[in-house]
Amino acid sequence: MPVPKNQNSSSFKKNTVEPLKVLLTWQSPSRLFKKKSREHFATIGAIVFLVAIILVFLQEWFLIAVIVSLVFFAYVLSTVKPEEVEHQITNKGIVTNGKNYFWEQLQRFWFEEKDNQAVLSIDGQDRLPIRLVILLSSEKKEEVKKALLQYLPEDKPEKTWTDKAGEWISRQIPLEK
């Protein structure tokens, strides 16, 4: 397309693409893992059995199948160790387990402690709300914080009523000693 005569071609700026630069890299398990005891599974089994008996009288076969499937899934997750994955913080966004999350998609980050493990949580919005949960080693926490503060604010969200209810239930019905 020719440049109109009344415009100078030097006034158009060329788009320069910034090359990808990796700021920080580390490896960690893909999820939290804590070996559960036999007592834990016995307690869950007893609760599921009692609920299933009630649901049999109500003829809720599909709900029984869903509950049994979820318990089996929880059993598998607590017996199979997670794989090691690589995480990168770049000038374009975060790469975790080979998936890219660009800074435009991400909104805030914060750190938590779960099962004596440092956890980085990052909220974002793509088509649907997303939350990245990435495990850290304690010595990486400050490096990660320094790298992320260049692009995202550190802001821990307040707990919702569902978070509070879940914590209350877990305190009232301890599955392990």
N, C-alpha and C positions, 0 to 999 in steps of 0.2 A: 504494500500500500504506500503510495507516494506521500511525502510530507507536504502539507499545504504550504503555499508560498508565503503566507503571512506569519508562519511559525518557524522559529529557528530550530533546527534539528538538535542542536547542542542543549536545548532546554529539557529534553527528555532524559531522565536519569535511568541508567541501567539498573535492573534488579540484581543485587549481588546476594548470593546464597552463602550464608555462613557455614563453613565446614563443621562436621560433627566433631565435638571434642569431649572425651570422656573425663569427667572430673573425679569420680570415685567409683571403685569396683570392690565388691565383696561377695562371698558365698555364704549361704546359710540354708538350714532345712526349709522346705517349702511350706511347712505348717508347724504349729505347736505340737509337741508329742510328749505324752506322759503315760508311762506304763500303768495300766489299771490293775487292781487286785481282783482276786476271785470274789471277795466280799462285795466289791462294787458291782460286778456282773450279777451276783446272786440277788442283790437288792433291786437292781433294775428288772431282773427276770421276775421277781415276786410282784413288783408293781405292775408290770405288763400283763402278767397272768391274771391278776385281780381285775384289771381294766378289761381284759379280753373276755372274762366271764360275764361281766356286766354287758358288754357289747354283744355277746352271743344271745342273751335274753332279748336285746333290742334288735337283733338280726341285722347288725351293721357289719356285714362281711367285708366290705371294701375298706372300712375304717380299721378293722382288725388287721387286714393285709398291709395297710399303710404303716401302722404302728410297728408291726413285726419287721417290716422292711427298714424302717428308721433305726430300730434297735440293732438289726444286723449291720447296717451301715456304720453305726457308732462303734460296734464291736470291731469291725474291720479296721476302722481308722485308729482305734486304740491298740491294735496289735501289730499293724504294719508300720514300720519306721518310714518317715518321709524321706524323699530324695533331696539331694543337695542341688540348689539352683543358684545361678549367678544373677546379681543385681548390679545395675550401673546407674549412676546419676550423670547425665550429660548436659550439655548446654541447650539441648532441644527438649529434654524431658527425662523420664525414668524408664529404664528397660529392666523388666523383671521376668525371668524365665522365658526370654525371647520375645516378649510382648512389649510394644512401645506405648507409653502414656505421655502425651505431649503436655507442656506446661499450660497450654490453653484449656486443657481438659481438667486440670487439677486445681483445687481451691485452697486447701490448708493441710497442715500436718501437725502431728503431736506424738509424744512418746508415752508409752504405758509399760507397766510391769505385769506380766502374766506368767504364772507358774515359774517364778524366779528367772524369767527370760525377758530381756529388753525387746520391746516391740515398737516398730514405727508404723503408725497408721496415717494414711493419706486419703482425704475425701476428694472426690471429683465429680464431674458431671459430663457425661457424653450424651448419648441418647437417653440413658437411664443413669440414676445416681450410682457411683462406684465407690468402693472403699478398698484400698490396697492395704494389706496387713503383711508387713515384712519383718522378719526376725533379724535382730542385730546382736553382735557381740558388744560387751560393755565398752570396750576400747574404741569401737567405731562410732559410738553415739555422738560424740562431740564433732567428729569429722563430718558425719552425715548432717548434723544440725547446721554446721557452718556452710555446707554446700547448698542445702535446701533453702536457707534464709535468703539467698540471692534471688530466688524465684517465687517462693511461697511464704505466706505468714504462718507463724506457729500459733495455733489457736485450738485448744481442746474444747470440743462441744460439751454442753451440759447433758447430763444423763436424762433420757426420756423416761416416761413412766414404765415402759416395757423393760428397760434396763434395770430400773429399781425393783420391779416386780420379780424379774429373774434372779437378781441377787438375793432378794428376800426368800424366795422359794428354795434356793440352794443353801441358805443358812438354816431354814426350817427343816429341810429333808436332806441331811448330809448322806451322801452315798458312800463315803469312806470316812474312816477315823483319822 
